[in-house]
Amino acid sequence: MGKSKEKHVGALSHSHEDNPLVVEARMQSKALGTLAVYRRLAYSVVAIGALLIYWSVYADGGTVQLVVGILLLVVAVPCAALLHIGISHGKANVQKIIDALQQEVDGDKNTPE
């Protein structure tokens, strides 16, 4: 075994930052958090668009509210869907990285010294 393996193996060393898989998982998790903020924003825009359409149709709002509401929905629904799919795939990717790390750690535990 080389020294590079000893730097990031096991919970005793606490130097997991040397492992590129840990760094990648951390960066992807941070990016997923940012995407989740944008997804919530897209959901809010969808709700505002729906409210504008409702106001225009049922509360004697003007045509402007109807057009703006439709435009908001046309833009925000695909954005929300894409963000939802991207976040789902990103979470699956992070889980694969974690599984690979776990296999690496389990493999190192079984290796005789």
C-alpha positions as CSV (number, residue, x, y, z in Angstrom):
1,M,0.0,0.0,0.0
2,G,1.2,3.5,-0.8
3,K,1.0,6.5,1.4
4,S,-1.8,8.0,-0.7
5,K,-4.1,5.2,0.5
6,E,-3.2,5.8,4.2
7,K,-4.0,9.5,4.0
8,H,-7.8,9.0,3.5
9,V,-8.7,5.6,4.8
10,G,-10.9,5.1,7.9
11,A,-12.5,7.4,10.4
12,L,-9.4,7.5,12.6
13,S,-7.3,9.7,10.2
14,H,-10.0,12.4,9.6
15,S,-8.1,13.5,6.5
16,H,-10.8,12.7,4.1
17,E,-10.1,15.9,2.2
18,D,-7.3,14.2,0.5
19,N,-9.7,11.9,-1.3
20,P,-10.9,13.4,-4.5
21,L,-14.2,11.5,-4.2
22,V,-15.0,13.2,-0.9
23,V,-14.2,16.6,-2.5
24,E,-16.4,15.8,-5.5
25,A,-19.3,14.7,-3.3
26,R,-19.0,17.8,-1.2
27,M,-19.0,20.1,-4.2
28,Q,-21.9,18.3,-5.9
29,S,-23.9,18.5,-2.6
30,K,-23.3,22.2,-2.4
31,A,-24.4,22.7,-6.1
32,L,-27.5,20.6,-5.4
33,G,-28.4,23.0,-2.5
34,T,-28.0,26.0,-4.8
35,L,-30.2,24.3,-7.5
36,A,-32.8,23.6,-4.8
37,V,-33.0,27.3,-4.1
38,Y,-33.7,28.0,-7.7
39,R,-36.3,25.2,-7.8
40,R,-38.1,26.8,-4.9
41,L,-38.0,30.1,-6.8
42,A,-39.5,28.4,-9.9
43,Y,-42.2,26.9,-7.8
44,S,-43.0,30.3,-6.4
45,V,-43.2,31.8,-9.9
46,V,-45.6,29.0,-10.9
47,A,-47.8,29.8,-7.9
48,I,-47.8,33.5,-8.7
49,G,-48.7,32.8,-12.4
50,A,-51.6,30.5,-11.3
51,L,-52.8,33.2,-8.9
52,L,-52.7,35.9,-11.6
53,I,-54.7,33.6,-13.9
54,Y,-57.2,32.8,-11.2
55,W,-57.6,36.6,-10.4
56,S,-58.1,37.4,-14.1
57,V,-60.7,34.7,-14.6
58,Y,-62.7,34.6,-11.4
59,A,-62.1,38.0,-9.7
60,D,-62.7,40.3,-12.7
61,G,-59.0,41.0,-13.2
62,G,-57.8,42.4,-16.5
63,T,-56.4,40.8,-19.6
64,V,-52.9,42.0,-18.5
65,Q,-53.1,39.7,-15.4
66,L,-54.1,36.8,-17.6
67,V,-51.3,37.3,-20.1
68,V,-48.7,37.8,-17.4
69,G,-49.9,34.7,-15.5
70,I,-49.8,32.6,-18.7
71,L,-46.3,33.8,-19.5
72,L,-45.1,33.1,-16.0
73,L,-46.4,29.6,-16.2
74,V,-45.0,29.0,-19.6
75,V,-41.5,30.0,-18.4
76,A,-41.6,28.6,-14.8
77,V,-43.1,25.2,-15.3
78,P,-40.4,23.9,-17.6
79,C,-37.7,25.5,-15.4
80,A,-39.1,23.8,-12.3
81,A,-39.3,20.5,-14.1
82,L,-35.8,20.7,-15.4
83,L,-34.5,21.6,-12.0
84,H,-36.4,18.8,-10.3
85,I,-35.0,16.3,-12.8
86,G,-31.5,17.7,-12.4
87,I,-31.6,17.6,-8.7
88,S,-32.9,14.0,-8.7
89,H,-30.1,12.9,-11.0
90,G,-27.6,14.8,-9.0
91,K,-28.7,13.2,-5.7
92,A,-28.3,9.7,-7.4
93,N,-24.8,10.7,-8.5
94,V,-23.8,11.8,-5.0
95,Q,-25.2,8.5,-3.7
96,K,-23.0,6.6,-6.2
97,I,-20.0,8.5,-5.0
98,I,-20.8,7.7,-1.4
99,D,-21.2,4.0,-2.3
100,A,-17.8,4.0,-4.1
101,L,-16.2,5.6,-1.0
102,Q,-17.9,3.0,1.2
103,Q,-16.5,0.2,-1.0
104,E,-13.1,1.8,-0.9
105,V,-13.2,2.0,2.9
106,D,-14.5,-1.5,3.3
107,G,-11.9,-2.8,0.9
108,D,-9.1,-1.2,2.9
109,K,-10.5,-2.7,6.1
110,N,-10.2,-6.2,4.6
111,T,-6.7,-5.6,3.3
112,P,-4.0,-7.1,5.6
113,E,-1.4,-4.7,6.8
